Amino acid sequence: MNSAALQTAIVTRLGAYAAFSSKVQAIYSESGVPQGADAGDDSAFPYAVVGPFFQSPWDTDDTDGQSVRAQVHIYSRGKSDLVWRAICDAAYDALHKHDLVISGANTVDCLFIQQTSFSDPDGKTQRAVMEFRVTYDSI
């Protein structure tokens, strides 16, 4: 299924895309976000989390493939919505229609689907959730 390779490809692309990586403190996998000792400490923000993924088969007669809805979450505690919006714009530029390098697979496409944003219950943190559809087939 190559889901680990897909996650690596997205994290690698976002990290290598300077317009994105220069705007965030870190890029994490969904299970890799460290818990800060002080919940009021804003120094770790903004950051991005890649995942979760929602996968379905995309097989052909000759290959096994996947169609994956991949989420990228942006967390920000900036004083303005412009902070997280600029990060989302950079994530879009980095991933939309980009030919991701997925180990053991051929990327068919990576397309932006939707974005939603909201305030977390803490009243300080803004979160944007971006969703991309990545279609690939096995080599």
WOZIHU-V868229 format. One record per backbone hydrogen bond with DSSP energy under -0.5 kcal/mol. CO is the residue of the C=O (numbers start at 1). NH is the residue of the N-H. If there is no record, write none. Layout:
((CO | NH) (CO | NH))
This chain:
((2 | 6) (3 | 7) (4 | 8) (5 | 9) (6 | 10) (7 | 11) (8 | 12) (9 | 13) (10 | 14) (11 | 15) (12 | 16) (13 | 17) (14 | 21) (16 | 18) (17 | 20) (17 | 21) (18 | 22) (20 | 23) (20 | 24) (21 | 24) (26 | 48) (28 | 50) (29 | 32) (32 | 34) (34 | 36) (37 | 39) (38 | 41) (40 | 42) (42 | 45) (46 | 25) (47 | 75) (48 | 28) (49 | 51) (49 | 73) (50 | 30) (52 | 71) (53 | 55) (54 | 69) (56 | 67) (63 | 60) (64 | 138) (65 | 58) (66 | 68) (66 | 136) (67 | 56) (68 | 70) (68 | 134) (69 | 54) (70 | 132) (71 | 51) (72 | 130) (73 | 49) (74 | 128) (75 | 46) (75 | 47) (76 | 126) (80 | 83) (80 | 84) (81 | 85) (82 | 86) (83 | 87) (84 | 88) (85 | 89) (86 | 90) (87 | 91) (88 | 92) (89 | 93) (90 | 94) (91 | 95) (92 | 96) (95 | 98) (98 | 100) (100 | 102) (101 | 103) (102 | 105) (104 | 139) (105 | 107) (106 | 137) (109 | 135) (110 | 97) (111 | 133) (114 | 131) (116 | 129) (118 | 127) (120 | 123) (125 | 120) (126 | 76) (127 | 118) (128 | 74) (128 | 130) (129 | 116) (130 | 72) (131 | 113) (131 | 114) (132 | 70) (132 | 134) (133 | 111) (133 | 135) (134 | 68) (135 | 108) (135 | 109) (136 | 66) (137 | 106))
